[in-house]
Amino acid sequence: MSDLLPAVAFAGEALIDLIRREDGAYAPCLGGSVYNQARALARQGLRSHYLNPLSADAFGRALADQLAADGVQAADPQPRLAPSALAVVDPGTGGGPPRYAFYREGVADRDTRAEALIAACARLPGLALVACGGLALDPRDAGLYLPWLDAQRAAGRQVALDVNMRPQVMPDLPAYRAQALAALARADLAKVSDEDLQHLGLPGDTPLAQAARLFEQAPALRLLALTLGPEGACLLDRGGLIARWREPRALQVADTVGAGDCFFAGLIAQALRLGLIGPAGLRLPQAEEGLALLRHAVAAASLCVQQRGCVPPSWAATCAWRDGA
């Protein structure tokens, strides 16, 4: 791990993905969008902290063991008696997005408070960026994550948000949209997919037009990564498009589980290594730097989709794939 670069703390879900196999059976895999991102950033050689608690059950122990193996520091190491959350995953076909059903009532990763997250961050040396998203945008958890984000901004830290919406499992879609936009209003850096923009109900004939409208609703937002599935990704600031990149090689896609998480972590890792994020805040990239960000993030996602489940690549493997394109 690089102790010279700023640290990143992640808050959000950790769960077990039960992924349907071709034979119809379900294989358990460690998952949860934010949990995946914390692991993926550590595998990119950065200091990564995971803030939420884990269960004392067998799944929770496996989640904790994997964090330790990847070099992620658990900020709340006390196991909870509550069970681990579950997600039943249909990986989809033809490289399409997976479909999820979540079981998250009374689970360990939600057994925390905003005050605990704030206190944990205050103890972390060199913390310059906090990240969340995914199921942390559940409006039922608004009292947990929004006060934590406000406290991090007040402490001078940057906020990164991966929207990663799951509207099919949220009972109140308008409240879910409002919560996602409230979190985006606190973000300096964000990632959205073209599907996320549709779920947010933003006007515009194209994803780029919708992304431009998102800046209007997120006053703190300065840098936005827009993923477009097999069409690659774009990087934008308030002035418009900075860079665009897509994977130039044909891939043997096993499934797309965790691809967006690896993209997000790869984006943050490259931004930290380029010095775009630090104690002085977020520096907007020039066109060449923006392209470097996207090339690395897309490479991380490309390596992920060629394996079953979320298997984040190392920094060295990502650079080798990226530079071989």
C-alpha positions in Angstrom: 0.0 0.0 0.0 1.2 3.5 -0.7 1.5 5.4 2.5 2.4 8.6 0.6 -1.0 9.0 -1.0 -4.2 10.1 0.8 -6.5 7.5 2.3 -10.1 6.8 1.3 -12.9 5.6 3.5 -16.0 3.8 2.2 -19.4 3.6 3.8 -22.2 1.4 2.6 -23.4 -2.1 2.1 -21.5 -5.4 2.5 -23.4 -8.5 1.6 -23.4 -12.0 0.0 -24.3 -12.2 -3.7 -26.0 -15.5 -4.5 -25.3 -15.6 -8.2 -27.3 -17.9 -10.4 -25.1 -20.3 -12.4 -26.0 -21.8 -15.8 -27.1 -25.0 -14.1 -29.7 -23.1 -12.0 -27.8 -23.4 -8.7 -26.7 -20.3 -6.8 -23.1 -19.7 -5.8 -22.4 -17.4 -2.9 -19.9 -14.6 -3.6 -18.7 -11.8 -1.4 -20.2 -8.5 -2.6 -22.0 -5.3 -2.0 -21.2 -2.3 -4.2 -19.4 -0.3 -1.5 -17.6 -3.4 -0.1 -16.4 -4.2 -3.6 -15.1 -0.7 -4.1 -13.1 -0.8 -0.8 -11.5 -4.1 -1.9 -10.9 -2.9 -5.4 -9.1 0.3 -4.2 -6.9 -1.7 -1.9 -6.0 -4.0 -4.7 -5.0 -0.9 -6.7 -2.4 -0.2 -4.0 -4.1 2.6 -2.1 -5.0 2.9 1.6 -8.6 1.8 1.9 -10.9 1.8 5.0 -14.3 0.2 5.3 -16.5 1.9 7.9 -19.6 -0.4 8.3 -19.8 -3.3 10.8 -20.0 -6.9 9.7 -21.9 -9.9 11.1 -20.5 -12.6 13.4 -22.1 -15.3 11.2 -20.1 -17.4 8.7 -20.8 -15.0 5.9 -19.7 -12.0 8.0 -16.5 -13.8 8.9 -15.8 -14.5 5.3 -16.4 -10.8 4.4 -14.0 -9.7 7.1 -11.3 -12.2 6.1 -11.4 -11.0 2.5 -11.1 -7.3 3.6 -8.0 -8.3 5.6 -6.5 -10.4 2.8 -6.9 -7.4 0.3 -5.4 -4.9 2.8 -8.6 -3.0 3.6 -8.7 -1.7 7.2 -12.0 -2.3 9.0 -12.9 0.8 11.0 -15.5 -1.1 13.0 -14.0 -4.6 13.7 -16.6 -5.6 16.4 -18.8 -8.3 14.8 -22.6 -7.9 15.1 -25.1 -10.6 16.1 -27.3 -9.4 13.2 -27.1 -11.5 10.1 -25.3 -10.7 6.9 -27.4 -9.2 4.1 -28.1 -11.2 0.9 -28.6 -10.4 -2.7 -29.9 -12.9 -5.2 -28.3 -12.1 -8.6 -29.3 -13.1 -12.1 -26.2 -12.2 -14.1 -28.1 -11.5 -17.3 -27.0 -12.4 -20.8 -25.0 -10.9 -23.6 -23.1 -8.6 -21.3 -26.3 -7.0 -20.1 -26.8 -5.7 -16.5 -27.4 -8.2 -13.8 -30.8 -8.2 -11.9 -30.9 -8.2 -8.1 -33.2 -9.0 -5.3 -32.0 -7.8 -1.8 -32.7 -9.1 1.7 -31.5 -6.3 4.0 -33.8 -5.9 7.0 -32.1 -6.1 10.4 -28.7 -6.8 8.9 -25.2 -6.2 10.3 -23.9 -3.6 7.8 -26.8 -1.3 8.7 -26.2 -1.6 12.5 -24.4 1.7 12.9 -25.0 5.4 13.4 -23.9 8.6 11.7 -22.0 9.5 14.9 -20.0 6.2 14.7 -19.1 6.8 11.0 -18.0 10.4 11.8 -15.9 9.3 14.8 -14.2 6.6 12.7 -13.2 9.0 10.0 -11.8 11.4 12.6 -9.4 8.7 13.7 -8.1 7.9 10.3 -4.7 9.6 9.4 -4.4 11.1 5.9 -8.0 10.8 5.0 -8.8 13.1 2.1 -11.7 11.3 0.4 -14.8 9.5 1.5 -17.0 7.4 -0.8 -20.4 5.8 -0.8 -23.4 5.1 -3.0 -25.3 2.0 -4.0 -27.7 0.8 -1.3 -26.5 3.6 1.0 -28.9 5.8 -1.0 -31.9 3.9 0.4 -34.1 6.8 1.8 -34.6 4.7 5.0 -30.9 5.3 5.8 -31.0 9.1 5.2 -30.3 9.8 8.8 -27.2 7.6 8.7 -25.3 8.7 5.5 -26.4 12.3 4.9 -25.2 13.7 8.2 -22.0 11.7 7.8 -21.4 13.3 4.4 -22.1 16.7 5.7 -19.6 16.2 8.5 -16.9 15.1 6.0 -17.4 18.1 3.9 -17.2 20.3 7.0 -13.9 18.6 7.8 -12.5 19.5 4.4 -12.6 16.1 2.9 -13.8 15.4 -0.7 -16.9 13.2 -1.3 -17.1 10.6 -4.1 -20.5 9.0 -4.9 -21.3 6.0 -7.1 -25.0 6.4 -7.7 -25.6 2.8 -8.9 -29.4 2.8 -8.5 -31.5 -0.3 -7.8 -35.0 1.1 -8.3 -36.6 -2.4 -8.5 -35.9 -3.1 -4.8 -36.9 0.3 -3.4 -40.6 0.5 -2.3 -40.8 4.3 -2.7 -39.2 5.4 -6.0 -39.8 9.2 -5.6 -38.2 9.1 -2.2 -35.3 7.0 -3.6 -34.7 9.6 -6.4 -34.8 12.4 -3.9 -32.3 10.7 -1.6 -29.9 10.0 -4.5 -30.1 13.7 -5.6 -29.6 14.8 -2.0 -26.4 12.7 -1.8 -25.3 13.9 -5.2 -25.7 17.5 -4.0 -22.9 16.7 -1.4 -20.5 15.1 -3.9 -17.4 16.6 -5.5 -16.9 13.6 -7.8 -19.6 11.2 -8.9 -20.1 8.2 -11.2 -23.4 7.5 -12.9 -24.4 5.1 -15.7 -26.8 5.9 -18.5 -29.4 3.8 -16.7 -28.9 5.8 -13.5 -29.7 9.0 -15.3 -32.9 7.5 -16.6 -33.9 6.3 -13.1 -33.2 9.8 -11.8 -35.7 11.1 -14.3 -33.4 13.8 -15.7 -34.6 15.5 -18.9 -32.5 15.2 -22.1 -32.4 13.3 -25.3 -29.0 11.7 -24.7 -27.1 10.5 -21.7 -24.6 13.4 -22.2 -27.5 15.9 -22.2 -29.0 14.3 -19.0 -25.5 14.4 -17.4 -25.3 18.1 -18.1 -28.6 18.6 -16.3 -27.3 16.7 -13.3 -24.8 19.4 -12.7 -27.7 21.8 -12.3 -29.1 19.8 -9.4 -25.7 19.1 -7.7 -24.1 22.4 -6.7 -20.9 20.9 -5.3 -20.4 18.4 -8.1 -17.2 19.2 -10.2 -16.3 16.0 -12.0 -18.6 13.3 -13.3 -17.8 10.0 -14.9 -20.6 8.6 -17.1 -20.5 4.9 -18.0 -22.2 3.7 -21.1 -21.9 -0.1 -21.0 -20.1 -1.5 -24.0 -19.8 2.0 -25.4 -17.3 2.9 -22.8 -17.3 6.0 -20.6 -17.1 9.8 -20.6 -15.6 12.3 -18.1 -17.3 15.7 -17.8 -17.0 18.8 -15.8 -19.3 21.8 -15.7 -17.8 23.0 -18.9 -18.7 19.9 -20.8 -16.9 16.8 -22.1 -13.3 16.3 -21.0 -12.6 12.8 -22.4 -14.2 9.7 -23.8 -12.8 6.1 -23.9 -14.1 2.6 -24.6 -12.4 -0.8 -24.4 -10.9 -1.4 -27.8 -10.7 -5.2 -27.6 -13.4 -7.8 -27.8 -14.0 -9.4 -24.3 -15.0 -12.8 -23.2 -17.6 -11.6 -20.7 -18.3 -14.0 -17.8 -20.7 -11.6 -16.1 -20.8 -7.9 -15.3 -21.1 -8.2 -11.5 -18.8 -5.7 -9.9 -17.7 -4.0 -13.2 -19.0 -0.6 -12.1 -17.4 -1.0 -8.7 -14.0 -1.8 -10.2 -14.4 1.2 -12.6 -15.1 3.5 -9.7 -12.2 2.3 -7.7 -9.9 2.5 -10.7 -11.0 6.0 -11.4 -10.3 7.1 -7.8 -6.9 5.2 -7.7 -5.7 6.9 -10.9 -7.0 10.3 -9.7 -5.0 9.9 -6.4 -1.9 8.8 -8.3 -2.1 11.8 -10.7 -2.5 14.1 -7.7 -6.0 15.3 -8.6 -7.3 14.5 -5.1 -5.5 15.6 -2.0 -5.5 17.8 1.1 -6.0 20.9 -1.1 -9.2 19.4 -2.6 -10.1 18.2 -6.1 -8.1 19.5 -9.1 -9.9 19.2 -12.4 -8.0 17.2 -14.9 -6.8 18.5 -18.3 -7.9 16.5 -21.4 -4.8 14.2 -21.3 -5.3 13.5 -17.6 -9.0 12.9 -18.1 -8.2 10.3 -20.8 -5.7 8.6 -18.4 -8.4 8.4 -15.8 -10.9 6.7 -18.1 -8.4 4.4 -19.7 -7.4 3.0 -16.2 -11.0 2.8 -15.0 -12.2 1.0 -18.1 -9.3 -1.4 -17.9 -10.2 -2.3 -14.3 -13.8 -3.0 -15.4 -12.7 -5.0 -18.4 -10.6 -7.3 -16.3 -13.5 -7.7 -13.8 -16.1 -8.8 -16.4 -13.9 -11.6 -17.7 -14.3 -13.4 -14.3 -17.3 -14.7 -12.4 -18.4 -12.3 -9.7 -16.5 -9.3 -8.5 -12.7 -10.1 -8.7 -11.0 -6.7 -8.5 -7.7 -6.5 -10.5 -4.4 -5.3 -9.0 -2.8 -2.0 -10.0 -0.1 -3.9 -12.0 -2.7 -6.1 -13.8 -4.8 -3.0 -14.6 -1.8 -1.0 -15.9 -0.7 -4.0 -18.1 -4.1 -4.4 -19.6 -4.5 -0.6 -20.1 -1.2 -0.1 -21.7 -1.6 -3.1 -24.0 -4.7 -1.6 -25.5 
